[in-house]
Amino acid sequence: MRVIDKHIVHCSDSLRGDVVEIRRWHLARGWRDVGYHFIIRPDGEVEVGRMLDEVGAHCEGQNLTSVGTCLVGRHDFTPAQFAALRRIHGMLVAMFGEIGLFGHRDFNPGKTCPNFNVREVVR
Ligand SMILES: [Zn+2]
C-alpha cells in the first residue's frame, strides 16, 4: 500500500451523476479511469472509483499521497452525503491514522471546489 496522508474532497459541479457518468467524463479527458477513489451520490450511496492502492487523478501535486472523494452536486449537498463523507473519513483514519482532511480549494486557491467547508462537516 502507498503512503496516504491526506483525504481531499471535491464536488462534481454537476446537478447529477454517478461513478459511471464521471468515469465517462474523465475518460473523455484522456485519463485512464475515473480520477476519484469514492463518489458520494445525492442519496448518500458511496460508489468506488479507483482502488485505494492506486494513485488518483483529482488534485494536482497531491495525488501520490492522497485519497480523493467527490460529492455529486454543485452547491447543495444532502445530509446523507455529509454522513457518508464522515463514514469514509472515519474509515480512512482507522486505516491510515490521523490523516489530514482538505477541500480541493485548499491546494488550488483559484478553485472553489468542493463549495463547502469540509472541516466543519467532518469534525
Ligand atoms: Zn475538485
Residues whose N, C-alpha, C, O or C-beta is under 5 A from the ligand:
A	BS01	ZN	V9 H10 C11 H58 H104 C113
